[in-house]
């Protein structure tokens, strides 16, 4: 790679704010915060949600069909309009 034209690609710590889950990966993100892990000071990026807390990945996602029969109630209400 040419010197001076690429962003600094380094290890960065990402923290899930909802549950405290941390993971380290490489990134070019710029941040003002840092954290020390294993005696090494690394940039810190705070996230609102990650795969550890998102309902789709944790299996707690709700289906519209399972929300107390709302879909069935709608279908019954407007069944007479069906041709």
C-alpha beads as a LAMMPS data file, in Angstrom:
LAMMPS data file: protein, C-alpha beads

83 atoms
82 bonds

1 atom types
1 bond types

-500.0 500.0 xlo xhi
-500.0 500.0 ylo yhi
-500.0 500.0 zlo zhi

Masses

1 110.0

Atoms # bond

1 1 1 0.000 0.000 0.000
2 1 1 1.113 3.551 -0.633
3 1 1 2.145 5.555 2.406
4 1 1 -0.071 8.430 3.557
5 1 1 -3.221 7.722 1.503
6 1 1 -4.862 4.921 3.490
7 1 1 -6.593 5.316 6.884
8 1 1 -5.028 3.748 9.952
9 1 1 -6.250 0.101 10.059
10 1 1 -5.894 -1.172 13.609
11 1 1 -7.495 -3.209 16.392
12 1 1 -10.628 -1.531 17.814
13 1 1 -12.829 -2.580 20.746
14 1 1 -16.603 -2.483 20.158
15 1 1 -18.871 -2.474 23.234
16 1 1 -22.599 -3.219 23.241
17 1 1 -24.189 -0.607 25.528
18 1 1 -27.242 -2.747 26.299
19 1 1 -25.398 -5.703 27.826
20 1 1 -21.681 -4.838 28.051
21 1 1 -20.593 -7.420 25.449
22 1 1 -17.154 -6.546 24.028
23 1 1 -15.322 -7.732 20.960
24 1 1 -12.111 -6.738 19.239
25 1 1 -11.804 -6.471 15.481
26 1 1 -9.815 -4.439 13.015
27 1 1 -11.265 -1.178 11.726
28 1 1 -10.441 2.279 10.397
29 1 1 -13.057 4.009 12.588
30 1 1 -11.786 7.122 14.339
31 1 1 -12.764 7.595 17.981
32 1 1 -11.782 9.813 20.894
33 1 1 -12.374 7.158 23.551
34 1 1 -10.048 4.314 24.438
35 1 1 -9.989 1.272 26.707
36 1 1 -7.244 -0.923 28.081
37 1 1 -7.559 -4.659 27.430
38 1 1 -4.820 -7.151 28.314
39 1 1 -2.463 -4.261 29.059
40 1 1 -2.955 -2.817 25.591
41 1 1 -4.655 0.558 25.019
42 1 1 -7.122 0.367 22.105
43 1 1 -9.719 2.705 20.583
44 1 1 -13.271 2.188 21.893
45 1 1 -16.493 2.309 19.851
46 1 1 -19.826 2.145 21.705
47 1 1 -22.759 0.475 19.935
48 1 1 -26.438 0.440 20.857
49 1 1 -26.963 -3.133 19.675
50 1 1 -24.916 -6.040 18.390
51 1 1 -25.604 -9.634 17.456
52 1 1 -25.514 -10.426 21.201
53 1 1 -28.512 -8.206 21.952
54 1 1 -30.489 -7.879 18.705
55 1 1 -33.764 -9.874 18.799
56 1 1 -33.195 -11.421 15.364
57 1 1 -29.909 -13.023 16.420
58 1 1 -30.922 -13.926 19.976
59 1 1 -34.097 -15.735 18.905
60 1 1 -36.426 -13.458 20.850
61 1 1 -37.903 -11.813 17.767
62 1 1 -41.703 -11.794 17.727
63 1 1 -43.691 -12.764 14.682
64 1 1 -46.710 -10.686 13.727
65 1 1 -48.787 -13.892 13.601
66 1 1 -48.037 -14.637 17.265
67 1 1 -49.151 -11.307 18.720
68 1 1 -52.464 -12.344 20.247
69 1 1 -54.335 -13.133 17.057
70 1 1 -54.190 -9.631 15.591
71 1 1 -53.878 -10.897 12.047
72 1 1 -56.767 -13.317 12.480
73 1 1 -58.895 -10.581 14.074
74 1 1 -58.202 -8.316 11.077
75 1 1 -59.067 -11.067 8.601
76 1 1 -62.354 -11.776 10.355
77 1 1 -63.293 -8.106 10.510
78 1 1 -62.788 -7.558 6.773
79 1 1 -63.754 -11.008 5.474
80 1 1 -67.023 -9.680 4.044
81 1 1 -65.071 -7.367 1.676
82 1 1 -63.221 -10.280 0.121
83 1 1 -64.536 -11.101 -3.380

Bonds

1 1 1 2
2 1 2 3
3 1 3 4
4 1 4 5
5 1 5 6
6 1 6 7
7 1 7 8
8 1 8 9
9 1 9 10
10 1 10 11
11 1 11 12
12 1 12 13
13 1 13 14
14 1 14 15
15 1 15 16
16 1 16 17
17 1 17 18
18 1 18 19
19 1 19 20
20 1 20 21
21 1 21 22
22 1 22 23
23 1 23 24
24 1 24 25
25 1 25 26
26 1 26 27
27 1 27 28
28 1 28 29
29 1 29 30
30 1 30 31
31 1 31 32
32 1 32 33
33 1 33 34
34 1 34 35
35 1 35 36
36 1 36 37
37 1 37 38
38 1 38 39
39 1 39 40
40 1 40 41
41 1 41 42
42 1 42 43
43 1 43 44
44 1 44 45
45 1 45 46
46 1 46 47
47 1 47 48
48 1 48 49
49 1 49 50
50 1 50 51
51 1 51 52
52 1 52 53
53 1 53 54
54 1 54 55
55 1 55 56
56 1 56 57
57 1 57 58
58 1 58 59
59 1 59 60
60 1 60 61
61 1 61 62
62 1 62 63
63 1 63 64
64 1 64 65
65 1 65 66
66 1 66 67
67 1 67 68
68 1 68 69
69 1 69 70
70 1 70 71
71 1 71 72
72 1 72 73
73 1 73 74
74 1 74 75
75 1 75 76
76 1 76 77
77 1 77 78
78 1 78 79
79 1 79 80
80 1 80 81
81 1 81 82
82 1 82 83
